[in-house]
Every structure is written in structure tokens, then in C-alpha cells.
Amino acid sequence: MSALIAFLALLVELTIGYPERLYRLIGHPVTWIGRLIAALDEWLNREEDAPARRRLMGIAGLGITLAVAGGAAFVLQGFLDGWAGLLAAALAGSTLIAQRSLGSHVAAVAAALENDGVEAGRKAVSQIVGRDPQSLDEAGIARAAIESLAENASDGVVAPVFWLAVGGLPGGTVYKAVNTADSMIGHRTPRHADFGWAAARFDDLVNLPASRLTALLFTVAAFFVPGASPSAAWRAVWRDASRHRSPNAGWPEAAMAGALGLALAGPRRYGGILIDDALMGEGGRRDANASDIRRALRLYWTADLLLVVLAAATAALLV
């Protein structure tokens, strides 16, 4: 029934999302996982420890996080039975997916640029990217929003759906715990270079299937979006994806860049540090703007619809 849970979870999140009132009342499963990770970071990650011990403690912390999150989901799914249980699992699984929030956050960047200019665009884009917003001009803001849309379409939508389909609610929850750990402690800061090593490496591993699938979805979606090029998306993926510093982010970014005729990634500044990354969609335009964000959103929502159709077909075949 895992494939059916994944399909229903997609539909639930697409139609109702996660109600703001519920979030204010009890928080969100990702925030619960985040609190556990933060507590383990405080408890196990001691600056006086040797690097090898901090790496070992990071492995232990990740193991505890996955055991708690996955175990809770396993117990919950074990208590569920029949159609009511299936719907409850789908409701729980929908909290792991971010179709609506991702689209709305990126659309807010386009609206800010269109209505209030660069400074408003910087403020809006700072909500979804980690790079220094004050160093971004209009083109940099637009590229950052599009890159975030492409990467998070994989991490925040396709990957949780994939792992829900493979492992049911426990599979999707374990994936989300890994991804949350990577976002919190997987960066190469002095504090987390060793403690976050396991989270970063495991996140790379579990995102391998979804990043490739997302690139394929963007490429197919380009057939249905006016002005987008599926052939250019395909060429960009095969030429540029493997040159990205991430083993996964380059796939959806390259597909998005090629489809829209843009050059994404390249040199970017995070925390005052310049990261010299390869261009995705090399040869495309660098002068992206709000209208390009809107085009990227059309590609994203078309790819999301294709994902829903794929999930429905998979569920029909396997159930």
C-alpha cells in the first residue's frame, strides 16, 4: 500500500497543505525532528573532542534521529488499518511534502521584484536560500529563486514521495529526518565539519534517485510549457549535472536551466565565502528576472502534475 499512500499524500498536500492554525497549535513534524537534532547536537557535539570522536558522535546522533523518527512512524502505521488507516497515513505523509509552500515562497520572490524592487526581492529570497542576499542584484535574486525551486523540487517534493512509495510512512519519515539533519548540521562549518559528516553523506545517498527523476520530470514538462526546450534540458543535464559540487543538485538545476535557456549556479557567496561552482546550462542567459521566475514556476507545476500522474499510475499497478 506504500505507493497508494504516496499518491494520496501528494493529493492531500496539493489540495490543503499544512494548515497554519495547526502549525501554530502543535508545530510541524519537521520542526519536531529539528528539535531532536538540535538537542543531540548540543549533547554530543563537544568542541574539545578530537575530530574522529566528533565524527563518531555525529554517526551516533544521526542513528538516534532516524531510529526515533522512523520508529514513531512505524508504530503509527502499525496501528492503522483499513481505509481510515490509509487516509490517516496519507495525512501524516502529506506533512513530509512541500509542493504548495515551495511554489508560494518562490512566487513571493517574483512578486516582490515585480511590485517593490530589488530590496524587497532580497528580503523575499532570503527566506529560501542561504547565500548573502545583499550581494545579489535583480538577476542574482531571480537565479537564486530558480535554483532553489529546482533543488527543492527534488529534496522537498520528489524525494519524500519516492521514499513514501518505497517504504511507506516510515520510509518517507526517515528520508525527511536525513534531509533535515543535513540542512541543520551538514554544512562544512567549523562546528559541523566532523559532527555533520554522516548526515551530509547519507543525504547525498538517499537523494540520488529523486534528483535524477526530478531532472527527467523537468525535461518532460518542457514539452508542455511554451518557450521551454526539452532537448536543451536534456543536453544541459548530460553536459553539466556531473560538474556541480553536489552529486544531486546539479541534475534538477541543469534541467531547469537548459529548459529555460538560462545559466544557473556558478560563483555564489555563502556566509561571506565565495563558492566557485560550475555553471548549469552553460551558454544560457545570466540576466534572469521576475518573468523567468514565473516561467520556472510553470515548469515546476507542470512537472509536479506529471509526478502526480506517475504516482497514480504506480499505485494502480501495484495495489
C-alpha positions in Angstrom: 0.0 0.0 0.0 3.0 2.3 0.1 2.5 3.5 -3.4 -1.1 4.4 -2.7 0.0 6.2 0.5 2.5 8.3 -1.6 -0.2 9.2 -4.2 -2.8 10.1 -1.6 -0.2 12.1 0.4 0.6 14.1 -2.8 -3.1 14.9 -3.3 -3.7 15.9 0.3 -0.7 18.3 0.4 -1.6 19.7 -3.0 -5.2 20.5 -2.1 -5.0 21.6 1.6 -1.3 21.8 2.5 -0.5 22.1 6.2 -3.0 24.4 7.9 -1.4 27.5 9.6 -3.7 27.1 12.6 -2.4 23.6 13.1 1.2 24.7 12.8 0.6 27.4 15.5 -1.1 24.8 17.7 1.3 21.9 17.6 4.1 22.8 15.2 5.1 20.5 12.4 6.8 17.1 12.2 9.9 18.6 10.6 10.2 21.0 13.5 9.8 18.2 15.9 12.7 16.3 14.2 14.6 19.6 14.1 14.3 19.9 17.9 15.7 16.4 18.4 18.6 17.1 16.1 19.4 20.4 17.9 19.3 18.6 21.3 21.6 15.9 20.0 24.0 18.5 18.5 24.1 20.2 21.9 24.6 17.0 23.8 27.0 15.0 21.6 29.0 17.6 19.6 31.7 18.8 22.0 34.3 21.2 20.8 37.0 19.8 23.0 36.6 16.3 21.4 39.0 15.1 18.7 37.7 15.2 15.1 37.4 11.4 14.9 35.3 11.3 18.0 33.1 14.1 16.8 32.5 12.2 13.6 31.6 9.1 15.6 29.2 11.1 17.7 27.7 12.5 14.5 27.1 9.0 13.3 25.5 8.1 16.6 23.4 11.2 16.6 22.1 10.5 13.1 21.3 6.9 14.1 19.3 8.1 17.1 17.4 10.6 15.0 16.5 8.0 12.4 15.6 5.4 15.0 13.2 7.8 16.8 11.6 9.3 13.7 11.4 6.1 11.7 10.3 4.1 14.8 7.5 6.6 15.6 6.2 6.4 12.0 6.4 2.6 12.1 4.4 2.4 15.3 1.8 4.9 13.9 1.4 2.9 10.6 1.2 -0.3 12.5 -1.8 1.0 14.4 -3.6 2.0 11.2 -5.9 -0.4 9.5 -8.4 -0.3 6.6 -9.3 2.8 4.5 -9.5 5.0 7.6 -5.9 4.0 8.4 -4.8 4.5 4.8 -6.2 8.0 4.8 -4.5 8.7 8.2 -1.2 7.6 6.8 -1.7 9.8 3.8 -2.4 12.8 6.0 0.7 12.1 8.0 2.7 11.5 4.8 1.5 14.8 3.3 3.4 16.7 6.1 6.6 15.4 4.6 5.9 17.0 1.2 6.3 20.7 0.3 4.6 21.3 -3.1 2.4 24.3 -2.0 4.9 26.0 0.3 7.8 25.8 -2.2 5.7 27.2 -5.0 4.3 30.0 -2.9 7.7 31.0 -1.5 9.3 31.3 -4.9 6.2 33.1 -6.3 6.7 35.6 -3.5 10.2 36.5 -4.8 8.8 37.2 -8.3 6.0 39.3 -6.8 8.5 41.3 -4.6 10.7 42.0 -7.6 7.7 43.0 -9.8 6.0 45.2 -7.3 8.6 46.6 -4.9 12.0 46.2 -6.5 15.4 44.7 -5.6 15.4 45.3 -1.9 12.1 43.6 -1.4 13.3 40.8 -3.7 16.4 40.4 -1.5 14.2 40.1 1.6 11.9 37.5 -0.1 14.7 35.4 -1.5 16.5 35.3 1.9 13.6 33.2 3.2 14.5 30.3 0.8 18.3 30.5 0.2 21.4 30.5 2.3 23.5 32.9 0.3 24.2 36.5 1.1 21.1 38.5 -0.2 22.8 41.9 0.0 25.3 40.8 -2.7 22.5 40.0 -5.1 21.2 42.2 -7.9 17.9 41.6 -9.7 19.5 38.8 -11.9 21.1 37.2 -8.9 17.9 37.2 -6.9 16.0 35.6 -9.8 18.7 33.0 -10.4 18.8 32.2 -6.6 15.0 31.7 -6.6 15.0 29.5 -9.7 17.9 27.4 -8.3 16.2 27.0 -5.0 13.0 25.9 -6.8 14.8 23.3 -8.9 16.8 21.8 -6.0 13.9 21.8 -3.5 11.6 20.3 -6.1 13.9 17.3 -5.7 14.5 17.4 -1.9 11.1 18.7 -0.8 8.7 17.0 -3.2 10.0 14.2 -5.4 12.3 12.6 -2.8 9.8 12.3 0.0 7.2 11.0 -2.4 9.7 8.4 -3.7 10.6 7.2 -0.3 6.9 7.1 0.8 6.3 4.9 -2.2 9.2 2.6 -1.4 8.9 2.4 2.4 5.5 3.8 3.4 5.3 6.3 6.2 8.5 5.0 7.9 10.4 5.4 4.6 9.2 8.9 4.0 9.8 9.9 7.6 13.4 8.5 7.7 14.1 10.4 4.5 12.8 13.7 5.9 14.9 13.1 9.1 18.0 12.7 7.0 17.3 15.7 4.9 16.5 17.9 8.0 19.7 16.7 9.6 21.7 17.7 6.5 20.1 21.1 6.4 20.9 21.7 10.1 24.3 20.1 10.6 25.5 19.0 7.2 27.3 22.3 6.4 31.1 22.4 6.5 31.3 25.0 9.3 34.0 24.5 12.0 31.3 23.2 14.4 29.8 20.7 12.0 32.6 19.7 9.6 33.0 16.4 11.5 29.8 16.0 13.5 27.7 16.6 10.4 29.7 14.4 8.1 27.4 11.4 8.3 24.3 13.5 7.8 25.7 15.1 4.7 27.0 11.9 3.2 23.8 10.0 3.9 21.7 12.8 2.5 23.7 12.6 -0.7 23.0 8.9 -0.9 19.2 9.0 -0.3 18.7 11.8 -2.8 20.4 10.1 -5.7 17.2 8.6 -7.2 15.0 11.6 -6.7 17.4 14.1 -8.2 17.6 12.1 -11.4 13.8 11.6 -11.5 13.3 15.4 -11.0 15.6 16.2 -13.9 13.6 13.8 -16.1 10.3 15.3 -14.9 11.5 18.8 -15.8 12.7 17.6 -19.2 9.3 16.0 -20.0 7.5 19.0 -18.6 9.3 21.3 -21.0 7.3 19.7 -23.8 4.1 21.3 -22.3 5.5 24.7 -21.3 5.5 27.4 -24.0 9.0 28.6 -24.8 10.7 25.8 -22.9 13.1 23.3 -24.6 13.1 19.6 -23.6 16.1 19.0 -25.9 18.1 21.8 -24.3 17.2 20.5 -20.9 18.4 17.0 -21.8 21.7 18.4 -23.2 22.3 20.5 -20.1 21.8 17.6 -17.8 24.2 15.3 -19.6 26.8 18.1 -20.1 26.6 20.0 -16.8 25.0 18.0 -13.9 28.1 16.0 -13.0 30.2 19.2 -12.8 28.1 20.5 -9.9 29.8 20.4 -6.4 26.7 18.4 -5.2 26.2 14.9 -6.6 22.4 15.7 -6.7 21.6 19.4 -7.0 23.2 19.7 -10.5 20.6 17.4 -12.0 17.4 19.4 -11.5 19.3 22.7 -11.7 20.8 21.7 -15.1 17.4 20.5 -16.4 15.7 23.7 -15.3 18.5 25.9 -16.8 18.5 24.1 -20.1 14.7 24.1 -20.4 14.5 27.9 -19.8 17.7 28.9 -21.7 19.4 30.2 -18.5 22.8 29.7 -17.0 22.3 28.9 -13.3 24.7 28.2 -10.4 28.3 29.4 -11.0 30.1 31.5 -8.4 27.9 32.3 -5.3 28.6 33.8 -1.9 27.5 32.0 1.3 28.3 33.5 4.7 30.9 35.8 3.2 32.7 32.9 1.4 32.8 32.8 -2.4 31.8 29.3 -3.7 33.1 28.8 -7.2 30.7 26.3 -8.7 30.3 25.2 -12.3 27.6 26.8 -14.5 24.4 24.7 -15.1 23.1 25.5 -18.6 26.4 26.9 -19.7 25.8 29.3 -22.6 22.4 30.4 -21.4 21.4 33.8 -20.2 22.6 35.1 -16.8 20.3 38.1 -16.8 17.3 36.3 -15.2 14.4 38.4 -14.0 10.9 38.0 -12.4 9.4 36.8 -15.6 11.9 33.9 -15.7 10.9 33.0 -12.2 7.3 32.8 -13.4 8.4 30.6 -16.3 10.3 28.4 -13.9 7.2 28.1 -11.7 5.2 27.0 -14.8 7.8 24.3 -15.4 7.7 23.3 -11.8 3.9 22.9 -11.6 3.8 21.0 -14.8 6.5 18.6 -13.5 4.5 18.3 -10.3 1.4 17.3 -12.2 3.5 14.7 -14.1 4.6 13.4 -10.7 1.0 13.1 -9.5 0.2 11.1 -12.7 3.2 8.9 -12.2 2.3 8.2 -8.6 -1.3 7.4 -9.6 -0.1 5.0 -12.3 2.3 3.3 -9.9 -0.3 2.9 -7.2 -2.8 1.5 -9.8 -0.2 -1.1 -11.0 0.9 -2.2 -7.5 -2.3 -2.1 -5.4 
